[in-house]
Amino acid sequence: MKIIETPPHWPADEAAALAVQDELRTRVVLDEPGPPPATGLVTGVDVAYDDDRDVVAAAAVVLDAATLTVVEEATAVGRVAFPYVPGLLAFREIPTVLAVLESLTSDPGLVVCDGYGRAHPRRFGLASHLGVLTGLPVIGVAKNPFVFSYGELGPRRGDFAALRADDGEEVGRALRTQDDVKPVFVSVGHRTTLDNACAHTRHLASRYRLPESTRLADRLCRRALAEITSGVPRTQVPGAGI
């Protein structure tokens, strides 16, 4: 499998990445409703890392939004493109995620990331970053909260509580997708509303806590990473050490 190399002029340090975030954040579109739930296509994207070998595997799984059946799936493996810095994780994986989306023959429709959009200290997490770069409607559905607190929410599927910034802005929601299970954390990335993002998440998480798009993409990227690294020493991973 071809290894996706880090693009030329990719930010190399925290200061450069912050400058890119500041510039791209101005391009986020927040005044479009986004596609209605259960219509068209929806694509889950996720990544898995092997830091010892300096590689990241990305997966994209395209679903029929109405039936949640798989229409297409793809994987890509690339370099870990940036050091680990909280708040800048998108820079580690975006090149490989872009490559896997570009390899699809289907229109991705709405993209669902395992991460954050507006629910980010600088209001520009992976879901927003990916949305601005692709022009696609994107939402973030994270497994854990990042830096925002939330109040009490009820125990039933569909109950939610706002994630609020210090200034009171609602940047996302803790959303209960199944009765009596811990919530997921939904935020807008690009070209959709928070209400719509939560409606999509409820529809996609009809049987399990996580959206079906995320569950399938998580499984696929882990399998791709295992295939590229299984039994192969670091120096023999294609392109490793270059």
C-alpha positions in Angstrom: 0.0 0.0 0.0 1.3 3.4 -0.9 2.3 5.6 2.1 0.8 9.1 1.9 3.7 11.5 2.6 3.3 14.8 4.6 2.6 17.6 2.1 5.3 20.2 1.4 5.0 23.3 3.6 2.9 21.4 6.2 3.1 23.2 9.6 6.2 21.9 11.4 5.6 23.4 14.8 2.9 24.7 17.2 3.2 28.3 16.2 2.8 27.5 12.5 -0.2 25.3 13.1 -1.9 27.9 15.3 -1.5 30.4 12.5 -3.2 28.0 10.0 -6.0 27.4 12.5 -6.6 31.1 12.9 -6.8 31.7 9.1 -9.0 28.7 8.3 -11.4 29.3 11.2 -12.6 32.4 9.4 -13.9 30.2 6.5 -16.2 28.0 8.6 -19.8 28.2 7.4 -22.4 28.1 10.3 -25.5 29.5 8.6 -26.4 26.4 6.4 -28.8 23.8 7.8 -27.1 20.8 6.2 -28.7 17.7 4.7 -31.8 16.3 6.4 -31.2 13.1 8.5 -31.9 9.8 6.8 -31.4 11.2 3.3 -28.6 10.8 0.7 -25.3 9.4 1.8 -23.3 9.8 5.1 -19.6 9.0 5.5 -17.8 8.0 8.7 -14.1 8.7 8.9 -11.7 7.5 11.6 -8.0 7.0 12.1 -5.7 4.6 14.0 -2.0 5.3 14.8 1.2 3.3 15.1 3.5 5.9 16.6 6.4 3.5 16.7 6.3 3.2 13.0 5.2 6.8 12.4 2.1 5.8 10.4 -1.6 6.5 10.6 -4.3 4.6 8.9 -7.5 6.4 7.8 -10.8 4.8 6.9 -13.9 6.1 5.2 -17.2 4.2 5.2 -20.1 5.5 3.0 -23.5 4.5 4.2 -27.0 4.9 2.7 -28.3 7.3 5.2 -31.8 5.9 5.2 -31.0 2.2 5.7 -27.4 2.5 7.1 -26.2 -0.1 4.6 -22.6 0.2 3.4 -22.3 1.7 -0.1 -18.5 2.0 -0.3 -15.4 1.8 1.9 -11.8 2.9 1.5 -8.6 3.1 3.5 -5.3 5.0 3.2 -2.1 4.9 5.2 0.2 7.9 5.7 2.8 9.6 7.7 1.9 11.0 11.2 2.2 14.5 9.9 2.6 16.5 13.2 3.8 16.0 16.8 1.2 15.3 19.5 -0.1 18.6 20.7 -3.5 18.9 22.4 -5.8 21.0 20.4 -3.8 20.4 17.2 -4.5 16.7 16.6 -6.1 17.4 13.2 -2.6 18.3 11.8 -1.4 14.7 12.6 -4.0 13.0 10.4 -5.6 15.4 7.9 -3.4 14.5 4.9 -4.3 10.9 5.2 -8.0 11.6 5.8 -8.1 13.8 2.7 -6.5 11.0 0.7 -9.0 8.4 1.7 -11.9 10.8 1.0 -10.5 11.6 -2.4 -10.2 7.9 -3.2 -14.0 7.4 -2.9 -16.1 7.1 -6.1 -19.2 8.1 -4.2 -20.1 11.6 -3.1 -19.4 11.5 0.7 -22.5 13.5 1.5 -22.4 14.4 5.2 -19.1 13.5 6.9 -19.1 12.3 10.5 -15.8 12.6 12.4 -14.7 10.9 15.6 -13.7 14.3 17.1 -14.7 17.9 17.5 -15.8 20.9 15.5 -16.9 24.0 17.4 -16.4 22.2 20.7 -12.7 23.0 20.6 -10.7 25.6 22.6 -10.2 27.6 19.4 -13.5 26.6 17.9 -11.7 24.7 15.1 -11.4 21.0 15.7 -11.0 18.2 13.1 -14.6 18.4 11.9 -14.2 22.1 11.1 -10.8 21.7 9.6 -11.9 18.9 7.3 -15.1 20.7 6.3 -13.2 23.9 5.3 -10.6 22.0 3.3 -13.2 19.8 1.5 -16.2 22.1 1.3 -18.4 19.2 2.6 -20.9 19.4 5.5 -19.1 17.8 8.5 -20.1 17.1 12.1 -18.0 15.9 15.0 -19.2 13.1 17.3 -16.6 12.5 20.0 -16.5 9.7 22.6 -15.3 11.9 25.4 -15.6 15.6 26.3 -12.6 17.8 25.7 -12.4 21.0 27.7 -16.1 22.0 28.1 -18.4 21.1 31.0 -22.1 20.2 30.7 -25.0 20.0 33.1 -27.3 17.2 34.0 -29.0 15.3 31.3 -31.8 12.8 31.5 -31.3 9.0 31.2 -33.2 8.5 28.0 -32.2 8.3 24.4 -32.3 11.8 22.9 -31.7 13.6 26.2 -29.0 16.2 26.0 -27.2 19.0 27.8 -25.3 21.9 26.3 -21.5 22.1 26.2 -20.8 25.8 27.0 -17.8 28.0 26.7 -16.8 30.4 29.5 -18.7 33.2 27.6 -21.9 31.1 27.6 -21.8 30.1 24.0 -23.3 26.7 23.2 -20.4 25.0 21.3 -21.9 21.5 21.3 -24.1 19.0 23.2 -23.7 15.9 25.3 -26.2 13.7 23.7 -27.7 10.4 25.1 -28.0 8.0 22.1 -29.2 5.0 24.1 -31.1 4.7 27.4 -28.9 4.7 30.5 -25.5 4.8 28.6 -23.0 7.6 28.8 -23.5 10.3 26.2 -21.5 11.2 23.1 -20.4 14.8 22.4 -21.7 16.4 19.2 -20.6 19.6 17.6 -20.9 21.4 14.3 -17.9 21.2 11.9 -19.0 23.0 8.8 -22.2 23.7 6.8 -24.7 22.4 9.2 -26.5 23.3 12.4 -26.2 21.8 15.9 -29.8 20.7 15.9 -29.3 18.9 12.6 -26.0 17.4 13.8 -27.8 15.9 16.8 -30.6 14.6 14.7 -28.1 12.9 12.4 -26.3 11.4 15.4 -29.5 10.0 16.9 -30.4 8.4 13.6 -27.0 6.9 13.0 -26.8 5.6 16.6 -30.0 3.6 16.3 -28.6 0.5 18.0 -25.4 1.4 19.8 -23.9 4.3 21.7 -21.7 5.4 18.7 -23.0 6.3 15.2 -22.9 3.3 12.9 -20.7 5.4 10.6 -18.1 5.7 13.3 -18.3 2.1 14.5 -17.6 0.8 11.0 -14.8 3.3 10.2 -13.1 2.5 13.5 -13.1 -1.2 12.7 -11.8 -0.6 9.2 -9.0 1.7 10.0 -7.8 -0.6 12.8 -7.8 -3.5 10.3 -5.8 -1.5 7.8 -3.2 -0.5 10.4 -2.8 -4.1 11.4 -2.3 -5.2 7.8 0.4 -2.6 7.1 2.3 -3.2 10.4 1.6 -6.8 11.3 4.9 -8.7 11.6 6.9 -6.0 9.9 9.8 -4.4 11.7 9.9 -0.6 11.8 12.6 -0.3 9.1 10.6 -2.5 6.7 7.4 -0.5 6.7 7.1 0.9 3.2 8.9 4.3 3.2 9.8 4.1 7.0 12.9 5.9 8.0 12.9 8.1 4.9 
